[in-house]
Amino acid sequence: MLDSLVSKLPSLSTSDHASVVALNLFVALLCACIVLGHLLEENRWMNESITALLIGLGTGVTILLISKGKSSHLLVFSEDLFFIYLLPPIIFNAGFQVKKKQFFCNFVTIMLFGAVGTIISCTIISLGVAQFFKKLDIGTFDLGDYLAIGAIFAATDSVCTLQVLNQDETPLLYSLVFGEGVVNDATSVVVFNAIQSFDLTHLNHEAAFHLLGNFLYLFLLSTLLGAATGLISAYVIKKLYFGRHSTDREVALMMLMAYLSYMLAELFDLSGILTVFFCGIVMSHYTWHNVTESSRITTKHTFATLSFLAETFIFLYVGMDALDIDKWRSVSDTPGTSIAVSSILMGLVMVGRAAFVFPLSFLSNLAKKNQSEKINFNMQVVIWWSGLMRGAVSMALAYNKFTRAGHTDVRGNAIMITSTITVCLFSTVVFGMLTKPLISYLLPHQNATTSMLSDDNTPKSIHIPLLDQDSFIEPSGNHNVPRPDSIRGFLTRPTRTVHYYWRQFDDSFMRPVFGGRGFVPFVPGSPTERNPPDLSKA
């Protein structure tokens, strides 16, 4: 039975029946990933990403044996599948669930790591491969290829670390790792696209400044587009109040507006990652509070579920595609060269990562007076370690650069694809398995000191009563307010900082127009919500 199914795999692109078979098997594998991930939840070495990757590898081996070396995967990889369908829900949910206070309090440091650090890492990797690859017989590469390789391997995958860290127990570290990962992905994709479309034959100082200006232009416009889309959704839902008739319309509109922001960014050649991320932040701050209670619960779990499935899908496919016989056949005559290239790339990734994490952490600490806000050495090691893993973004960019429709016949390109697969597998499995023990060793007892740094404005805290706007501001007549004796006390009594002035502006202008916590009067929801059905009679 299975033999007959696998025999149809090579014709997936032309056979509808074979496509249905492949999708059924893939959905079954996703179910297996979820079940095994649950059973291994408390395991010291494993996490869901590694579980999906190993299941993909095992499935690839099985298919390879049954098909007698003809195929190892069920679906043909497509960059469009990744960038259009799988990446948006992951990035949007990241922005939707992020603790905004921590993220924006550390925004400068996050931008240093995510933007400046990525460019430093890209530069070091590009210079390294330009020096080492010339000594290896792997084909002819020009300056654009070396810069593209730098952008490909500068893209981190911090999913493994984020699955171990808890944003309630380690808020500062989580916000830095998470924020850097999002900005890093956006920066890597923007730099990669700029390299692809830029004339590198006339590279000079003016061209370098033009490239920098283009990045800042993309970052600013992408951010504004995401914020504008989120505000439009908040205004429409607040004014029309769909929930009085049907909560389904609220949920559908939020999902479609989020996806629309990403597609608009792609249409106007902006960064869809940044756009959908900031759209998620704005929606969680305004739109989410304008919908009914049932819609809040539904959207929170829907976005989280879509993100989880997309991440699992990516790791499962990467594991299966790692054994694609067509890619390995081109390098089978020189396995030593492929191993050397993979080792060089892994070493450059580690060096490039260290070249900016520790210096930029030092600079960030100089600007902070409060000791609790500084990044200690153990946290710096975790930040460095979290960025060593490479995953779906690197794979997608490598396919985009070195293959056509998932295939390549050029030996140098095949070496780069197989080396990218090797680096992604090694870093995710080996470094990912060591992440839990490393964090347990470097950051013990974190939950005893930082668990109070929760952000009540995030969708995660859906059961906390709505707070009145005045609870965030000190009464004007009290000038002898004692110094807060806790971090939470400091956060709930903001001094005259950027956060304080933003709160004033937000409460005076933004929330009255776009809604938000404490600014939307309670109105009974849809007829279904007002009169829930009696399930006991069903």
Secondary structure as a PSIPRED ss2 file (coil, helix, strand):
# PSIPRED VFORMAT (PSIPRED V4.0)

   1 M C   1.000  0.000  0.000
   2 L H   0.000  1.000  0.000
   3 D H   0.000  1.000  0.000
   4 S H   0.000  1.000  0.000
   5 L H   0.000  1.000  0.000
   6 V H   0.000  1.000  0.000
   7 S C   1.000  0.000  0.000
   8 K C   1.000  0.000  0.000
   9 L H   0.000  1.000  0.000
  10 P H   0.000  1.000  0.000
  11 S H   0.000  1.000  0.000
  12 L C   1.000  0.000  0.000
  13 S C   1.000  0.000  0.000
  14 T C   1.000  0.000  0.000
  15 S C   1.000  0.000  0.000
  16 D H   0.000  1.000  0.000
  17 H H   0.000  1.000  0.000
  18 A H   0.000  1.000  0.000
  19 S H   0.000  1.000  0.000
  20 V H   0.000  1.000  0.000
  21 V H   0.000  1.000  0.000
  22 A H   0.000  1.000  0.000
  23 L H   0.000  1.000  0.000
  24 N H   0.000  1.000  0.000
  25 L H   0.000  1.000  0.000
  26 F H   0.000  1.000  0.000
  27 V H   0.000  1.000  0.000
  28 A H   0.000  1.000  0.000
  29 L H   0.000  1.000  0.000
  30 L H   0.000  1.000  0.000
  31 C H   0.000  1.000  0.000
  32 A H   0.000  1.000  0.000
  33 C H   0.000  1.000  0.000
  34 I H   0.000  1.000  0.000
  35 V H   0.000  1.000  0.000
  36 L H   0.000  1.000  0.000
  37 G H   0.000  1.000  0.000
  38 H H   0.000  1.000  0.000
  39 L H   0.000  1.000  0.000
  40 L C   1.000  0.000  0.000
  41 E C   1.000  0.000  0.000
  42 E C   1.000  0.000  0.000
  43 N C   1.000  0.000  0.000
  44 R C   1.000  0.000  0.000
  45 W C   1.000  0.000  0.000
  46 M C   1.000  0.000  0.000
  47 N C   1.000  0.000  0.000
  48 E H   0.000  1.000  0.000
  49 S H   0.000  1.000  0.000
  50 I H   0.000  1.000  0.000
  51 T H   0.000  1.000  0.000
  52 A H   0.000  1.000  0.000
  53 L H   0.000  1.000  0.000
  54 L H   0.000  1.000  0.000
  55 I H   0.000  1.000  0.000
  56 G H   0.000  1.000  0.000
  57 L H   0.000  1.000  0.000
  58 G H   0.000  1.000  0.000
  59 T H   0.000  1.000  0.000
  60 G H   0.000  1.000  0.000
  61 V H   0.000  1.000  0.000
  62 T H   0.000  1.000  0.000
  63 I H   0.000  1.000  0.000
  64 L H   0.000  1.000  0.000
  65 L H   0.000  1.000  0.000
  66 I H   0.000  1.000  0.000
  67 S C   1.000  0.000  0.000
  68 K C   1.000  0.000  0.000
  69 G C   1.000  0.000  0.000
  70 K C   1.000  0.000  0.000
  71 S C   1.000  0.000  0.000
  72 S C   1.000  0.000  0.000
  73 H C   1.000  0.000  0.000
  74 L C   1.000  0.000  0.000
  75 L C   1.000  0.000  0.000
  76 V C   1.000  0.000  0.000
  77 F C   1.000  0.000  0.000
  78 S C   1.000  0.000  0.000
  79 E H   0.000  1.000  0.000
  80 D H   0.000  1.000  0.000
  81 L H   0.000  1.000  0.000
  82 F H   0.000  1.000  0.000
  83 F H   0.000  1.000  0.000
  84 I H   0.000  1.000  0.000
  85 Y H   0.000  1.000  0.000
  86 L H   0.000  1.000  0.000
  87 L H   0.000  1.000  0.000
  88 P H   0.000  1.000  0.000
  89 P H   0.000  1.000  0.000
  90 I H   0.000  1.000  0.000
  91 I H   0.000  1.000  0.000
  92 F H   0.000  1.000  0.000
  93 N H   0.000  1.000  0.000
  94 A H   0.000  1.000  0.000
  95 G H   0.000  1.000  0.000
  96 F H   0.000  1.000  0.000
  97 Q H   0.000  1.000  0.000
  98 V C   1.000  0.000  0.000
  99 K C   1.000  0.000  0.000
 100 K H   0.000  1.000  0.000
 101 K H   0.000  1.000  0.000
 102 Q H   0.000  1.000  0.000
 103 F H   0.000  1.000  0.000
 104 F H   0.000  1.000  0.000
 105 C H   0.000  1.000  0.000
 106 N C   1.000  0.000  0.000
 107 F H   0.000  1.000  0.000
 108 V H   0.000  1.000  0.000
 109 T H   0.000  1.000  0.000
 110 I H   0.000  1.000  0.000
 111 M H   0.000  1.000  0.000
 112 L H   0.000  1.000  0.000
 113 F H   0.000  1.000  0.000
 114 G H   0.000  1.000  0.000
 115 A H   0.000  1.000  0.000
 116 V H   0.000  1.000  0.000
 117 G H   0.000  1.000  0.000
 118 T H   0.000  1.000  0.000
 119 I H   0.000  1.000  0.000
 120 I H   0.000  1.000  0.000
 121 S H   0.000  1.000  0.000
 122 C H   0.000  1.000  0.000
 123 T H   0.000  1.000  0.000
 124 I H   0.000  1.000  0.000
 125 I H   0.000  1.000  0.000
 126 S H   0.000  1.000  0.000
 127 L H   0.000  1.000  0.000
 128 G H   0.000  1.000  0.000
 129 V H   0.000  1.000  0.000
 130 A H   0.000  1.000  0.000
 131 Q H   0.000  1.000  0.000
 132 F H   0.000  1.000  0.000
 133 F H   0.000  1.000  0.000
 134 K H   0.000  1.000  0.000
 135 K H   0.000  1.000  0.000
 136 L C   1.000  0.000  0.000
 137 D C   1.000  0.000  0.000
 138 I C   1.000  0.000  0.000
 139 G C   1.000  0.000  0.000
 140 T C   1.000  0.000  0.000
 141 F C   1.000  0.000  0.000
 142 D C   1.000  0.000  0.000
 143 L H   0.000  1.000  0.000
 144 G H   0.000  1.000  0.000
 145 D H   0.000  1.000  0.000
 146 Y H   0.000  1.000  0.000
 147 L H   0.000  1.000  0.000
 148 A H   0.000  1.000  0.000
 149 I H   0.000  1.000  0.000
 150 G H   0.000  1.000  0.000
 151 A H   0.000  1.000  0.000
 152 I H   0.000  1.000  0.000
 153 F H   0.000  1.000  0.000
 154 A H   0.000  1.000  0.000
 155 A C   1.000  0.000  0.000
 156 T C   1.000  0.000  0.000
 157 D C   1.000  0.000  0.000
 158 S C   1.000  0.000  0.000
 159 V H   0.000  1.000  0.000
 160 C H   0.000  1.000  0.000
 161 T H   0.000  1.000  0.000
 162 L H   0.000  1.000  0.000
 163 Q H   0.000  1.000  0.000
 164 V H   0.000  1.000  0.000
 165 L C   1.000  0.000  0.000
 166 N C   1.000  0.000  0.000
 167 Q C   1.000  0.000  0.000
 168 D C   1.000  0.000  0.000
 169 E C   1.000  0.000  0.000
 170 T C   1.000  0.000  0.000
 171 P H   0.000  1.000  0.000
 172 L H   0.000  1.000  0.000
 173 L H   0.000  1.000  0.000
 174 Y H   0.000  1.000  0.000
 175 S H   0.000  1.000  0.000
 176 L H   0.000  1.000  0.000
 177 V H   0.000  1.000  0.000
 178 F H   0.000  1.000  0.000
 179 G H   0.000  1.000  0.000
 180 E H   0.000  1.000  0.000
 181 G H   0.000  1.000  0.000
 182 V H   0.000  1.000  0.000
 183 V H   0.000  1.000  0.000
 184 N H   0.000  1.000  0.000
 185 D H   0.000  1.000  0.000
 186 A H   0.000  1.000  0.000
 187 T H   0.000  1.000  0.000
 188 S H   0.000  1.000  0.000
 189 V H   0.000  1.000  0.000
 190 V H   0.000  1.000  0.000
 191 V H   0.000  1.000  0.000
 192 F H   0.000  1.000  0.000
 193 N H   0.000  1.000  0.000
 194 A H   0.000  1.000  0.000
 195 I H   0.000  1.000  0.000
 196 Q H   0.000  1.000  0.000
 197 S H   0.000  1.000  0.000
 198 F C   1.000  0.000  0.000
 199 D C   1.000  0.000  0.000
 200 L H   0.000  1.000  0.000
 201 T H   0.000  1.000  0.000
 202 H H   0.000  1.000  0.000
 203 L C   1.000  0.000  0.000
 204 N C   1.000  0.000  0.000
 205 H H   0.000  1.000  0.000
 206 E H   0.000  1.000  0.000
 207 A H   0.000  1.000  0.000
 208 A H   0.000  1.000  0.000
 209 F H   0.000  1.000  0.000
 210 H H   0.000  1.000  0.000
 211 L H   0.000  1.000  0.000
 212 L H   0.000  1.000  0.000
 213 G H   0.000  1.000  0.000
 214 N H   0.000  1.000  0.000
 215 F H   0.000  1.000  0.000
 216 L H   0.000  1.000  0.000
 217 Y H   0.000  1.000  0.000
 218 L H   0.000  1.000  0.000
 219 F H   0.000  1.000  0.000
 220 L H   0.000  1.000  0.000
 221 L H   0.000  1.000  0.000
 222 S H   0.000  1.000  0.000
 223 T H   0.000  1.000  0.000
 224 L H   0.000  1.000  0.000
 225 L H   0.000  1.000  0.000
 226 G H   0.000  1.000  0.000
 227 A H   0.000  1.000  0.000
 228 A H   0.000  1.000  0.000
 229 T H   0.000  1.000  0.000
 230 G H   0.000  1.000  0.000
 231 L H   0.000  1.000  0.000
 232 I H   0.000  1.000  0.000
 233 S H   0.000  1.000  0.000
 234 A H   0.000  1.000  0.000
 235 Y H   0.000  1.000  0.000
 236 V H   0.000  1.000  0.000
 237 I H   0.000  1.000  0.000
 238 K H   0.000  1.000  0.000
 239 K H   0.000  1.000  0.000
 240 L H   0.000  1.000  0.000
 241 Y C   1.000  0.000  0.000
 242 F H   0.000  1.000  0.000
 243 G H   0.000  1.000  0.000
 244 R H   0.000  1.000  0.000
 245 H C   1.000  0.000  0.000
 246 S C   1.000  0.000  0.000
 247 T H   0.000  1.000  0.000
 248 D H   0.000  1.000  0.000
 249 R H   0.000  1.000  0.000
 250 E H   0.000  1.000  0.000
 251 V H   0.000  1.000  0.000
 252 A H   0.000  1.000  0.000
 253 L H   0.000  1.000  0.000
 254 M H   0.000  1.000  0.000
 255 M H   0.000  1.000  0.000
 256 L H   0.000  1.000  0.000
 257 M H   0.000  1.000  0.000
 258 A H   0.000  1.000  0.000
 259 Y H   0.000  1.000  0.000
 260 L H   0.000  1.000  0.000
 261 S H   0.000  1.000  0.000
 262 Y H   0.000  1.000  0.000
 263 M H   0.000  1.000  0.000
 264 L H   0.000  1.000  0.000
 265 A H   0.000  1.000  0.000
 266 E H   0.000  1.000  0.000
 267 L H   0.000  1.000  0.000
 268 F C   1.000  0.000  0.000
 269 D C   1.000  0.000  0.000
 270 L C   1.000  0.000  0.000
 271 S C   1.000  0.000  0.000
 272 G H   0.000  1.000  0.000
 273 I H   0.000  1.000  0.000
 274 L H   0.000  1.000  0.000
 275 T H   0.000  1.000  0.000
 276 V H   0.000  1.000  0.000
 277 F H   0.000  1.000  0.000
 278 F H   0.000  1.000  0.000
 279 C H   0.000  1.000  0.000
 280 G H   0.000  1.000  0.000
 281 I H   0.000  1.000  0.000
 282 V H   0.000  1.000  0.000
 283 M H   0.000  1.000  0.000
 284 S H   0.000  1.000  0.000
 285 H H   0.000  1.000  0.000
 286 Y H   0.000  1.000  0.000
 287 T H   0.000  1.000  0.000
 288 W H   0.000  1.000  0.000
 289 H H   0.000  1.000  0.000
 290 N H   0.000  1.000  0.000
 291 V C   1.000  0.000  0.000
 292 T C   1.000  0.000  0.000
 293 E H   0.000  1.000  0.000
 294 S H   0.000  1.000  0.000
 295 S H   0.000  1.000  0.000
 296 R H   0.000  1.000  0.000
 297 I H   0.000  1.000  0.000
 298 T H   0.000  1.000  0.000
 299 T H   0.000  1.000  0.000
 300 K H   0.000  1.000  0.000
 301 H H   0.000  1.000  0.000
 302 T H   0.000  1.000  0.000
 303 F H   0.000  1.000  0.000
 304 A H   0.000  1.000  0.000
 305 T H   0.000  1.000  0.000
 306 L H   0.000  1.000  0.000
 307 S H   0.000  1.000  0.000
 308 F H   0.000  1.000  0.000
 309 L H   0.000  1.000  0.000
 310 A H   0.000  1.000  0.000
 311 E H   0.000  1.000  0.000
 312 T H   0.000  1.000  0.000
 313 F H   0.000  1.000  0.000
 314 I H   0.000  1.000  0.000
 315 F H   0.000  1.000  0.000
 316 L H   0.000  1.000  0.000
 317 Y H   0.000  1.000  0.000
 318 V H   0.000  1.000  0.000
 319 G H   0.000  1.000  0.000
 320 M H   0.000  1.000  0.000
 321 D H   0.000  1.000  0.000
 322 A C   1.000  0.000  0.000
 323 L C   1.000  0.000  0.000
 324 D C   1.000  0.000  0.000
 325 I H   0.000  1.000  0.000
 326 D H   0.000  1.000  0.000
 327 K H   0.000  1.000  0.000
 328 W H   0.000  1.000  0.000
 329 R H   0.000  1.000  0.000
 330 S C   1.000  0.000  0.000
 331 V C   1.000  0.000  0.000
 332 S C   1.000  0.000  0.000
 333 D C   1.000  0.000  0.000
 334 T C   1.000  0.000  0.000
 335 P H   0.000  1.000  0.000
 336 G H   0.000  1.000  0.000
 337 T H   0.000  1.000  0.000
 338 S H   0.000  1.000  0.000
 339 I H   0.000  1.000  0.000
 340 A H   0.000  1.000  0.000
 341 V H   0.000  1.000  0.000
 342 S H   0.000  1.000  0.000
 343 S H   0.000  1.000  0.000
 344 I H   0.000  1.000  0.000
 345 L H   0.000  1.000  0.000
 346 M H   0.000  1.000  0.000
 347 G H   0.000  1.000  0.000
 348 L H   0.000  1.000  0.000
 349 V H   0.000  1.000  0.000
 350 M H   0.000  1.000  0.000
 351 V H   0.000  1.000  0.000
 352 G H   0.000  1.000  0.000
 353 R H   0.000  1.000  0.000
 354 A H   0.000  1.000  0.000
 355 A H   0.000  1.000  0.000
 356 F H   0.000  1.000  0.000
 357 V H   0.000  1.000  0.000
 358 F H   0.000  1.000  0.000
 359 P H   0.000  1.000  0.000
 360 L H   0.000  1.000  0.000
 361 S H   0.000  1.000  0.000
 362 F H   0.000  1.000  0.000
 363 L H   0.000  1.000  0.000
 364 S H   0.000  1.000  0.000
 365 N H   0.000  1.000  0.000
 366 L H   0.000  1.000  0.000
 367 A C   1.000  0.000  0.000
 368 K C   1.000  0.000  0.000
 369 K C   1.000  0.000  0.000
 370 N C   1.000  0.000  0.000
 371 Q H   0.000  1.000  0.000
 372 S H   0.000  1.000  0.000
 373 E H   0.000  1.000  0.000
 374 K C   1.000  0.000  0.000
 375 I C   1.000  0.000  0.000
 376 N C   1.000  0.000  0.000
 377 F H   0.000  1.000  0.000
 378 N H   0.000  1.000  0.000
 379 M H   0.000  1.000  0.000
 380 Q H   0.000  1.000  0.000
 381 V H   0.000  1.000  0.000
 382 V H   0.000  1.000  0.000
 383 I H   0.000  1.000  0.000
 384 W H   0.000  1.000  0.000
 385 W H   0.000  1.000  0.000
 386 S H   0.000  1.000  0.000
 387 G C   1.000  0.000  0.000
 388 L C   1.000  0.000  0.000
 389 M C   1.000  0.000  0.000
 390 R C   1.000  0.000  0.000
 391 G C   1.000  0.000  0.000
 392 A H   0.000  1.000  0.000
 393 V H   0.000  1.000  0.000
 394 S H   0.000  1.000  0.000
 395 M H   0.000  1.000  0.000
 396 A H   0.000  1.000  0.000
 397 L H   0.000  1.000  0.000
 398 A H   0.000  1.000  0.000
 399 Y H   0.000  1.000  0.000
 400 N H   0.000  1.000  0.000
 401 K H   0.000  1.000  0.000
 402 F H   0.000  1.000  0.000
 403 T C   1.000  0.000  0.000
 404 R E   0.000  0.000  1.000
 405 A C   1.000  0.000  0.000
 406 G C   1.000  0.000  0.000
 407 H E   0.000  0.000  1.000
 408 T C   1.000  0.000  0.000
 409 D C   1.000  0.000  0.000
 410 V C   1.000  0.000  0.000
 411 R H   0.000  1.000  0.000
 412 G H   0.000  1.000  0.000
 413 N H   0.000  1.000  0.000
 414 A H   0.000  1.000  0.000
 415 I H   0.000  1.000  0.000
 416 M H   0.000  1.000  0.000
 417 I H   0.000  1.000  0.000
 418 T H   0.000  1.000  0.000
 419 S H   0.000  1.000  0.000
 420 T H   0.000  1.000  0.000
 421 I H   0.000  1.000  0.000
 422 T H   0.000  1.000  0.000
 423 V H   0.000  1.000  0.000
 424 C H   0.000  1.000  0.000
 425 L H   0.000  1.000  0.000
 426 F H   0.000  1.000  0.000
 427 S H   0.000  1.000  0.000
 428 T H   0.000  1.000  0.000
 429 V H   0.000  1.000  0.000
 430 V H   0.000  1.000  0.000
 431 F H   0.000  1.000  0.000
 432 G H   0.000  1.000  0.000
 433 M H   0.000  1.000  0.000
 434 L H   0.000  1.000  0.000
 435 T H   0.000  1.000  0.000
 436 K H   0.000  1.000  0.000
 437 P H   0.000  1.000  0.000
 438 L H   0.000  1.000  0.000
 439 I H   0.000  1.000  0.000
 440 S H   0.000  1.000  0.000
 441 Y H   0.000  1.000  0.000
 442 L H   0.000  1.000  0.000
 443 L C   1.000  0.000  0.000
 444 P C   1.000  0.000  0.000
 445 H C   1.000  0.000  0.000
 446 Q H   0.000  1.000  0.000
 447 N H   0.000  1.000  0.000
 448 A H   0.000  1.000  0.000
 449 T C   1.000  0.000  0.000
 450 T C   1.000  0.000  0.000
 451 S C   1.000  0.000  0.000
 452 M C   1.000  0.000  0.000
 453 L C   1.000  0.000  0.000
 454 S C   1.000  0.000  0.000
 455 D C   1.000  0.000  0.000
 456 D C   1.000  0.000  0.000
 457 N C   1.000  0.000  0.000
 458 T C   1.000  0.000  0.000
 459 P C   1.000  0.000  0.000
 460 K C   1.000  0.000  0.000
 461 S C   1.000  0.000  0.000
 462 I C   1.000  0.000  0.000
 463 H C   1.000  0.000  0.000
 464 I C   1.000  0.000  0.000
 465 P C   1.000  0.000  0.000
 466 L C   1.000  0.000  0.000
 467 L C   1.000  0.000  0.000
 468 D C   1.000  0.000  0.000
 469 Q H   0.000  1.000  0.000
 470 D H   0.000  1.000  0.000
 471 S H   0.000  1.000  0.000
 472 F H   0.000  1.000  0.000
 473 I C   1.000  0.000  0.000
 474 E C   1.000  0.000  0.000
 475 P C   1.000  0.000  0.000
 476 S C   1.000  0.000  0.000
 477 G C   1.000  0.000  0.000
 478 N C   1.000  0.000  0.000
 479 H C   1.000  0.000  0.000
 480 N C   1.000  0.000  0.000
 481 V C   1.000  0.000  0.000
 482 P C   1.000  0.000  0.000
 483 R C   1.000  0.000  0.000
 484 P C   1.000  0.000  0.000
 485 D C   1.000  0.000  0.000
 486 S C   1.000  0.000  0.000
 487 I H   0.000  1.000  0.000
 488 R H   0.000  1.000  0.000
 489 G H   0.000  1.000  0.000
 490 F H   0.000  1.000  0.000
 491 L H   0.000  1.000  0.000
 492 T H   0.000  1.000  0.000
 493 R C   1.000  0.000  0.000
 494 P C   1.000  0.000  0.000
 495 T C   1.000  0.000  0.000
 496 R C   1.000  0.000  0.000
 497 T C   1.000  0.000  0.000
 498 V H   0.000  1.000  0.000
 499 H H   0.000  1.000  0.000
 500 Y H   0.000  1.000  0.000
 501 Y H   0.000  1.000  0.000
 502 W H   0.000  1.000  0.000
 503 R H   0.000  1.000  0.000
 504 Q H   0.000  1.000  0.000
 505 F H   0.000  1.000  0.000
 506 D H   0.000  1.000  0.000
 507 D H   0.000  1.000  0.000
 508 S H   0.000  1.000  0.000
 509 F H   0.000  1.000  0.000
 510 M H   0.000  1.000  0.000
 511 R H   0.000  1.000  0.000
 512 P H   0.000  1.000  0.000
 513 V H   0.000  1.000  0.000
 514 F H   0.000  1.000  0.000
 515 G C   1.000  0.000  0.000
 516 G C   1.000  0.000  0.000
 517 R C   1.000  0.000  0.000
 518 G C   1.000  0.000  0.000
 519 F C   1.000  0.000  0.000
 520 V C   1.000  0.000  0.000
 521 P C   1.000  0.000  0.000
 522 F C   1.000  0.000  0.000
 523 V C   1.000  0.000  0.000
 524 P C   1.000  0.000  0.000
 525 G C   1.000  0.000  0.000
 526 S C   1.000  0.000  0.000
 527 P H   0.000  1.000  0.000
 528 T H   0.000  1.000  0.000
 529 E H   0.000  1.000  0.000
 530 R H   0.000  1.000  0.000
 531 N C   1.000  0.000  0.000
 532 P C   1.000  0.000  0.000
 533 P C   1.000  0.000  0.000
 534 D C   1.000  0.000  0.000
 535 L H   0.000  1.000  0.000
 536 S H   0.000  1.000  0.000
 537 K H   0.000  1.000  0.000
 538 A C   1.000  0.000  0.000
